[in-house]
Amino acid sequence: MTIRPAAAPVPALKYEFLPEYRDQISENAVVHYHRAGLLAGKRLQFGPDDPPAKWLETPAKDLPKQEVRLFIDREKNVFRELELAARCDHCDWQLRERIRTDSLGFLLPDIQQLREFALLLRLRASLEIADGRFADAVHTLRVGFAMAKHANQSPSLIAALVGIAIANQMADQVEALLQASGAPNLYWALTDLHRPFIDLRMPAQSERMIVSSLVSPLLEGGSDARTTPLSIQQIQERLEHFMGTPPYQRTEFRLFLIAVTAKAYPEAKRFLLSQGLSAETVEAMPHIQVVFLFSLAEYDRLLDEMMKWQGLPYWQARPGLEKSMDAVREDKIKAGDLERIPLAAYLLPAMQRVFLASSQLDRKLAALRCIEAIRLYAAGHDGKLPAALNEITEVPLPIDPVTGKDFEYKMADGKAVLSAPPPPGEPSRPGDSSKQRPGNYLKYELTLAK
């Protein structure tokens, strides 16, 4: 990256990446996202060989600006709805009750469409950077960051991943912006962003709701699946619905359930008795129900072992998450040995990946803060790079959210190298931008423009 000295703006929050309270409106952002989707239709579903996709991979200075401007202007009504959505003070996707009833069967088309809007915002920001309209570019990125937060207000880990992906795309454009000649210093704008940027508490808790939907229809019918004997058919149908088993595989799935029941029943029965259920109640239940309830309890236990770490920084939570994953892998082995219905093995591995993805986003934002602190230092020291990060005293420097340590920094051949290593014990893994998959380390080579 080639950077230039830049002092802090006056006032300090002249540029912001999230709307201020005074600019918000008391509306539901979902309404505006829905309108934007209706206005856009299928125009934003372009393939990798279409011009807009190629423009997204083109540096701002090399954009065919007239063509991009025509494309952007055509979508002005879509942008208007996205800007109104960004100003809304809440975003209620109204999915909680759907999760209670449909479990994994519900779809998220509205959430997924936000990815298309993010590409559109990226392209507009790139054009604004190319034009030198930096305040406009910050405004566009503000809409994108707000949209990422709105995705995070949908109760699912999938939606959290969508929010992470959108925020990463906006952060990539921040990288491009701070390299432009004359770009303002965005240290305080980045510092003003929430940390962690994506809140995983509600999405993680929604996973328990998804599994609870296995028994909720039975409860609504007046039966308590945890204490009342049910028919074998009721249990089979709920599991088939939950697992999304197609009709042509139902016979095979039911044979699997018979095999699991035969092997897992003794341990499952001992567990239910240890939880205070009477021997008469347990004996009255079909064997498959006993195994089903045992598997549900194991899922709840393993989910709690993961969820208890989500409130801690990743560098503190990682050892506990790794231990939790070991328990999930053990549960998967038991499921393969027909000792469990594989509820935990089927769902829980995704949670650790979301925790890591969220922390990698926070790492990128923190690294950009460091770069802006370096630009700020250079502005006050005759355009020179600091020899070490501890020479920067003008503003506080963030730690690496993944490792809990300072970012690594050194001078080499006239360049400053800012880096963050993989988590302890992991080999370096580069990112794959085509799949929006970040690597597990960062490295920026910074050169001051002549």
N, C-alpha and C positions, 0 to 999 in steps of 0.2 A: 504494500500500500504506500502511496505517496501522499504525505500529509503536509499541512501548512500551519504555522502558528496561528492561534486564534484565542483571543481573550474571551472571558465570560460575557454574555450579553447583559445589557442594562435596559430594563430590569432583569433580574436573574432568570425569571420564568417567562421571559418574552416568548419562548417557544415551549410548547407542551405536547406530549404524546398521548394524553388522555384529556377528555373534555373536563373543564372546571364545573363545579356545582352550579355556578351562576349561569352557565350556558346550557344547562340541561332542561329538558322539557318532561312533563309528567305524562309520558306515553309508553306503550309497550313496543319495544324495538322490533319484535317479531312481525308486527303489522307492516312495517316499512320494508323488512327483508322479503316478506311475501310479495309486496307490490313490486319490488325490484326484480324478483324472479319472474313475475308475470310480464313485466316490461322487457326483460332480457330474452325471454323465451329460450331457444336453444342456440342463440348467436354466440354465447360464450363457451360453448362446448367445442373448442377448436382442437385439432390434432397437432402432433409434434411438427408436422411439415407445413402447417398453416403460418402465414406471416406473423400473427400476434405471438405465437409460441416462439418463433425465431427472434422477434424483437425483445422478448423477455430475457433471452440469453445474450443480448447485444449490450455492450457498455453504453452508458448514457451518451457519451460524446460521439458515438458512431451510429446513433439511431437515425433512420430516415424520417426526420422530424415531421415533414409535411404529411406523409402517409399515416404516421402514428397519430398526428393531430386530428386528421379526418376520422380515424377509427374512434378516438376518444370522444370527439364532439358528437358522434352518432349516439353515444350512450349517456348523454347529459341527463336524461330523465332517470336513468338507473342510478347515476351518481347522486342525484338529488335525494332519492329515497335512502341511499346508504348514509348520506350525511345526516339526514334526519334521524335515522336509526342510531347513529353514533351519539347523538345528543339525548336519547331517551334515558330516563333514570332507572328503568328496569327492563328486563328481557325475560318474559315468561313463556317458555315453549309449550307449556301445558301438556307435559308428558308424564307427570308423576302417576296419574291414574292409568295411563296406557301401560306403563311398566308393571303396575300391580296385576293387570289382567293378561297382557300379551307376552310378558317376559321377553325372551330373545326374539320373539316373532315380530316385534314392532320395528319399523324402519325409520331412518333419519334423513329423508330426502331434503328437508329444509336446512338441516345442519350442513349436509354435504355440499349444498349449493353455495355456502359461504366460501368454499375453496375457489369457486369460479369468480366470485366477487373479489377475492383477494388478488387473483391474477390481474384483474382489471385495475385495481388500485395500484398494484406494483407498476404497471405499465404507465399509468398517469404520473406517478411519482418520478419515474425514470425520465419522462418527457419534461417535467418541471425542473428536474435537476439539470438536464441538458440545456434548458432555456435560462438557467441561472435564477429561477423563481423559487428560492429556497424556502421562504415562508409558506408558499403554496404547497411545496413538497412536504413540509412538516405537517400541514393541515391534512393532506391526503393520508400520510402515515398515521395520523391521529385517528382517522376514520378506521383504518385497518387494525390498529391496536385495540380500539374500542370494540370492533367486531370480534376479535379474538377473545376478549373478556366476555362478550355476550354468548359466544359458543360455549364457554366454560360454565354458563348458567343453565345449560341443559344437563339433566341428571344422568350422565352416562360417561364411562371412561372413553368411549369412542368420540364423544363430543369434546372431551378434554384434549384428546389427541388432535382433533381438528383445530381447536384453539391454539395449541402449541405450534402446529404447522403454519397457521396464519401469522402468528407473532414472529416466527422465524423468518418468514418472507418479508415482513416489515423490517426486521432487524437487518436483513441483507441489504435493503434499500438505505437504511441508516448508514451502513458501511460505505455505500456508493456516495451518499450525500456528504459525509464528512471528508471525503477525498476531493471534492470539487473545489476549484479555486474560488475563494471568497465565501465559502460556506461558514455559517455561524458555529460557535462552539456549543455543543449539545450536552455537555456534562450534566447540567442541572435538569434538563429535560429527561435524560436517561435515569438520573437519580430519583426523579419524581415518580417513576413507574413502580407499581406494586412489587413486593418481594415476599414470597415467590409470586411470579406473575400469574401463574395458573394455580388456582386453589383446588386441591384434590380431595378435600374432605367430603363434599357433597357427591361428586362422581363415585368415590370409593364406597360411600354408604349406599348409593343406588344399586351397587352390585348385590348387596344383601336383599334389596327389594326384588331384584330379578329372580333370585332363587326362592324367595318367599312366595313368589307367584305360583310356585309348584303346589302349594297347599291352600292359597287364598280362595280359589273357587270351591274347594271342599268345605272351607270354613263358612263361606257364604251360603252353602247349601244346608247348613245346620250341623255339620259334622266337624269335630275337632280331630284332624288327622294325627295329632300327637297323642291322643288318648282313646279315640274311638276306633274300633275295628272297621276297616274299609274293605271293599271287594278288591280282588286281584285286578280286575278290569279297570277300576278307577285309578289305581296306582300306575298301571301300564300306560293308560291313556295320557295321564299327566306327564309322565316321563317322555313319552313319544312327542307330545306337544312341545315340551321344554327343549328337547334335543333337536327338534326340527326333523324328526325321522320321516323320510318320504314313505308313501304306502308300500312301494316295492321292497323296502328294507325292514318292514315291521316284523315279519316272521323271524328274520335273523336277529333283530333286536330283542324280541321276546325270548328267544332261545338263550341269548346272552344273559338276560335278567334271571332266567331259571338257573343258569350255571352260577351266577354271582350269589343268588339267594342260597343255593345249596352249600356253598363254601363259607359265606360270610355270616350265616345266621347265628352260630354259637357265640361269636364275639359280640355281634350286635345285640343279642339277647342279654348277655352279661352287662353290656353298657346301659341298656334301658333300665334294667333292674337297679343298677348302681345310681341312677338318676332319680330314684324314688317311685317309679312306676311299680304297681303291684304285680305279683306273678300272675294273678288271674287276668289282668288287663293285657299283659304281654302275651300270654298263652292264647288269648282270644283273637289276637291279630294274625292275619296271614303272614307267613314268613317273609314275603317280599316287603310288606309294610315295615316290619321290624328292621330289615336291612336298609330300607329307604330312610327311615328316621335316623338310624345310626350314621348314614352317609351325610344327611343334612347337618347333623350335629358336628361331624368332622369338618364339613365345609365352614360352618360358623366359627369353629375354633381356629382353623387355619386363616380365615379371613381376618379375624381379630388380631392374630399374630402379625399380619401385614399392616392392618389399619393403624395399629398403635404407634407405628413409626412415622406416619404421614405428616404429623405436626412438627417433626424435627428436621433440621437441615440435612440434606442428602449425605453429607460427609459423616454426620453422626448416625444417621439411620442405616447406612449401607451395611455394616456388619450384621445388624439385626435382620435386615431384609434378606441378606444372603442365607442366614440361618433359617428364616421362614421359607425361603425357596427350597432349601434342602428338605424341609418337612413336606412341601408340596411334591417334590420329586419322589420322596418315599411313598406318598399317597398314590402317586401315579403308578409306581411299581406294584403296589398292592392292588390297584384297580386292574392292572394287566394280569395279575395273578388271581383275579376274580374274587378279591376280598373286599371290594368297595364298588359302589356305583360311582363312576368317576366325575362327581360334581366339582370337587376342588381341582382335580387335574385338568378339567375341561375349561375352567374359567380363571383361576387365580394367577397363572403365569403372566397374564397381560398386565397385572397391576404393577409388578416391579418394573416392566418396560416403560409404563407411563410415568412412574416416579423418576426414572432416569432421564426420560425425554424432557420432563419439566425442568429438571436440574440443568440439563445441557442448554436449554433456552436461557435460564437465569445466568449460566456461565457466559454465554455469548453477550448478553446485555451488560454484564459486569466488565467483560473485556473491553467493550466499546466505551464504557465509562473510563477505564484506564487510558485508552487511546486519547479520549478527549481531555483527560487530565494532563497527558503528555503535551498535547497541543497548547493547552493553557500555560503549562510551564515554559514552553518554548517562546510564547508571546511575551513573557516577562523576563527572559534570559537571552536576549539578543539572538533569538531564532535558533537556539541550541537544544539538542536533545539531552535529557538527564542521563548522567552516567549510571544511575541506579534509581529505582523507584522511590527509595526513601529520601531522595533529594526533593521530591515533590511535597511541598508543605502547604501549597495554596488551598488544596481541597483534600478531603479524606479519600483514600483508595479502598475499593472493595476487595474482599478476599474471594478466592475461587470457590463458588458454592458447591462444587463437586468434591474438592479435596479438603476444604476448610483451611487452606493455606494461602499465602500470598501468591499472586501470579509470578511466574518466573520471568526475569528480564535480564538482558545482557546487551552490550554493544559489540558489534562485530562488523568490520570492514565499513565503518561509517553508517551502519544501519542499527536500528534498535530492534531486538527480537523479543516480542512479548508472547509467552506461551503458557499453556496449562496442560499437564500430562494426563494420561489415562488414569482412571481410578486405580488404587493400589492393587497389584496382582493381575491387572488386565494388560494384554498386549495392545499396542497401538492399532487402531482400526480407523482408516480414513472414511470420510463421509461419502455419500452418493447423492448429489444434488438432484439427479433425474428421478430419484425415488423419495426425495425429501427426507433422507435418512442422514442425520448428522453423525460425524465421527465421534470418537470418545476422547479426542484431544483437540486443542487449538494451537495455532501458531501464526502470528502476524509478524511480517518483516516490514518495518516502518522506515521510510526514507523521507527526509525533509526536502520539499521542492526547492529548487535553486531560485 
